[in-house]
Amino acid sequence: MSKNIFVYVEAAEGKAKNVGLEILTPARVAADGGEVTAVVIGNGVEEAAKQAIAFGADKVIAVDDAQYATYNTDTYANALVELVKKYNPNAVFVGATPDGKDFAPVAAAKLGSGCVANVTGVAVEDGKIVYTSPVYAGAILNDAVCESDVEFAVLRSGAFKKAEPDEAKAGEIIAEPITCAADAIRAKVVDVVKEISETVNLEEADVIVAGGRGVGSAENFAILKELADALGGVIGATRAPIEAGWISRAYQIGQSGKSVAPKLYIACGISGATQHVAGITGADYIVAINKDEDASIFDIANVGIVGNLLEVVPVLTAEVKKLKG
Ligand SMILES: Cc1cc2nc3c(=O)[nH]c(=O)nc-3n(C[C@H](O)[C@H](O)[C@H](O)COP(=O)(O)OP(=O)(O)OC[C@H]3O[C@@H](n4cnc5c(N)ncnc54)[C@H](O)[C@@H]3O)c2cc1C
């Protein structure tokens, strides 16, 4: 039975965040021949709306007002609730960003609905959407179905692949002038402080040079940073160097860190533990550098280099710089 699916496509500075575009893909699976409608909320979201169409939405509902310039749980949840009441989708998919994780369950509760968290897989069985989420630190994959009239799911970033964009694709953009009554806004945002976790934008990066215990020290991360800079990317890390105090937790990739989906992932001195690999399943191309030829990271790498990263990485950086002229 086909379904109509809402996908909240979060915008930052007018542009769609990757996760919103990624989750259009499982929404198409869940729709099972039905319609996928992107919902964008913000102030100046026209470009994000067009991106949603290019990446696979059939149409977009845009709630564009100065009231949404800064994220606020009450205003965003209210807008989503009003849209669900008006359009009656079967399910609402929201990306697991800090904002998404905050307002999706609030909107679901206001509608008396369920909300499945941390979803990494979506399938349809016997006409029902089945949501897969890792539980017990990833030891078990739990399948859940939701019995509400409209079901909410928060989907993990990096777990699904974006479609190839089709810039020529046409789709209707419906403007919905919803605003939230002042007395319904309980939380007042007085200031927005960009903490380090927001400035490390691993989820959006096309290139990540990640370091593990094999990097050996905080200082050696500078070698990785040079390669990342030369490639226009960012650095990331396994849990081991974070626990050693070499780099901040904002850089952690893996099951208890961030899920990433870069075009290129360079793993330096990383053994390939399942808890780390769980966070890089969305990477297109993996290059691994490890001095142990039996390291399990080589099992998932597209290219493996057996060697000392402290020697290999500077050579790669010099070659990249040479190629770029
Ligand atoms: C509940 C739970 C959640 C977890 N969540 C996460 C998570 O989110 N992310 C995560 O990363 N981990 C996580 N872990 C930890 C995980 O199990 C591993 O311990 C961790 O990923 C190992 O990190 P590593 O590969 O850097 O270190 P190691 O496993 O110690 O590997 C270091 C590698 O570096 C190589 N090496 C050493 N020196 C060099 C050199 N000079 N040049 C080249 N190679 C070299 C070695 O051969 C080795 O393969 C979690 C664990 C648990 C129990």
PDBQT file of the ligand as one rigid body, heavy atoms in Angstrom, charges set to zero:
ROOT
HETATM    1  C1  LIG A 401      30.151   0.744  23.498  1.00  0.00    +0.000 C 
HETATM    2  C2  LIG A 401      31.341   1.163  22.695  1.00  0.00    +0.000 A 
HETATM    3  C3  LIG A 401      31.216   2.226  21.819  1.00  0.00    +0.000 A 
HETATM    4  C4  LIG A 401      32.311   2.641  21.047  1.00  0.00    +0.000 A 
HETATM    5  N1  LIG A 401      32.166   3.687  20.187  1.00  0.00    +0.000 NA
HETATM    6  C5  LIG A 401      33.203   4.009  19.385  1.00  0.00    +0.000 A 
HETATM    7  C6  LIG A 401      33.058   5.057  18.410  1.00  0.00    +0.000 A 
HETATM    8  O1  LIG A 401      32.025   5.712  18.275  1.00  0.00    +0.000 OA
HETATM    9  N2  LIG A 401      34.128   5.320  17.622  1.00  0.00    +0.000 N 
HETATM   10  C7  LIG A 401      35.307   4.630  17.707  1.00  0.00    +0.000 A 
HETATM   11  O2  LIG A 401      36.226   4.934  16.934  1.00  0.00    +0.000 OA
HETATM   12  N3  LIG A 401      35.481   3.673  18.643  1.00  0.00    +0.000 NA
HETATM   13  C8  LIG A 401      34.461   3.362  19.467  1.00  0.00    +0.000 A 
HETATM   14  N4  LIG A 401      34.646   2.385  20.412  1.00  0.00    +0.000 N 
HETATM   15  C9  LIG A 401      36.022   1.848  20.599  1.00  0.00    +0.000 C 
HETATM   16  C10 LIG A 401      36.362   0.777  19.593  1.00  0.00    +0.000 C 
HETATM   17  O3  LIG A 401      35.942  -0.479  20.051  1.00  0.00    +0.000 OA
HETATM   18  C11 LIG A 401      37.891   0.701  19.368  1.00  0.00    +0.000 C 
HETATM   19  O4  LIG A 401      38.522   0.518  20.613  1.00  0.00    +0.000 OA
HETATM   20  C12 LIG A 401      38.481   1.944  18.708  1.00  0.00    +0.000 C 
HETATM   21  O5  LIG A 401      37.752   2.256  17.543  1.00  0.00    +0.000 OA
HETATM   22  C13 LIG A 401      39.920   1.677  18.355  1.00  0.00    +0.000 C 
HETATM   23  O6  LIG A 401      40.488   2.825  17.847  1.00  0.00    +0.000 OA
HETATM   24  P1  LIG A 401      41.778   2.744  16.932  1.00  0.00    +0.000 P 
HETATM   25  O7  LIG A 401      41.493   1.981  15.699  1.00  0.00    +0.000 OA
HETATM   26  O8  LIG A 401      42.239   4.148  16.783  1.00  0.00    +0.000 OA
HETATM   27  O9  LIG A 401      42.854   2.028  17.873  1.00  0.00    +0.000 OA
HETATM   28  P2  LIG A 401      43.482   0.591  17.804  1.00  0.00    +0.000 P 
HETATM   29  O10 LIG A 401      42.450  -0.454  17.694  1.00  0.00    +0.000 OA
HETATM   30  O11 LIG A 401      44.438   0.513  18.942  1.00  0.00    +0.000 OA
HETATM   31  O12 LIG A 401      44.287   0.599  16.441  1.00  0.00    +0.000 OA
HETATM   32  C14 LIG A 401      45.402   1.385  16.174  1.00  0.00    +0.000 C 
HETATM   33  C15 LIG A 401      45.926   0.974  14.808  1.00  0.00    +0.000 C 
HETATM   34  O13 LIG A 401      46.979   1.840  14.438  1.00  0.00    +0.000 OA
HETATM   35  C16 LIG A 401      47.974   1.085  13.771  1.00  0.00    +0.000 C 
HETATM   36  N5  LIG A 401      49.228   1.843  13.881  1.00  0.00    +0.000 N 
HETATM   37  C17 LIG A 401      49.954   2.096  15.002  1.00  0.00    +0.000 A 
HETATM   38  N6  LIG A 401      50.984   2.929  14.720  1.00  0.00    +0.000 NA
HETATM   39  C18 LIG A 401      50.897   3.197  13.390  1.00  0.00    +0.000 A 
HETATM   40  C19 LIG A 401      51.683   3.987  12.509  1.00  0.00    +0.000 A 
HETATM   41  N7  LIG A 401      52.716   4.718  12.940  1.00  0.00    +0.000 N 
HETATM   42  N8  LIG A 401      51.339   4.029  11.205  1.00  0.00    +0.000 NA
HETATM   43  C20 LIG A 401      50.275   3.305  10.734  1.00  0.00    +0.000 A 
HETATM   44  N9  LIG A 401      49.477   2.546  11.536  1.00  0.00    +0.000 NA
HETATM   45  C21 LIG A 401      49.800   2.502  12.849  1.00  0.00    +0.000 A 
HETATM   46  C22 LIG A 401      47.970  -0.250  14.464  1.00  0.00    +0.000 C 
HETATM   47  O14 LIG A 401      48.504  -1.257  13.598  1.00  0.00    +0.000 OA
HETATM   48  C23 LIG A 401      46.485  -0.438  14.773  1.00  0.00    +0.000 C 
HETATM   49  O15 LIG A 401      45.833  -1.168  13.720  1.00  0.00    +0.000 OA
HETATM   50  C24 LIG A 401      33.564   1.960  21.187  1.00  0.00    +0.000 A 
HETATM   51  C25 LIG A 401      33.680   0.889  22.064  1.00  0.00    +0.000 A 
HETATM   52  C26 LIG A 401      32.593   0.492  22.818  1.00  0.00    +0.000 A 
HETATM   53  C27 LIG A 401      32.755  -0.664  23.746  1.00  0.00    +0.000 C 
ENDROOT
TORSDOF 0
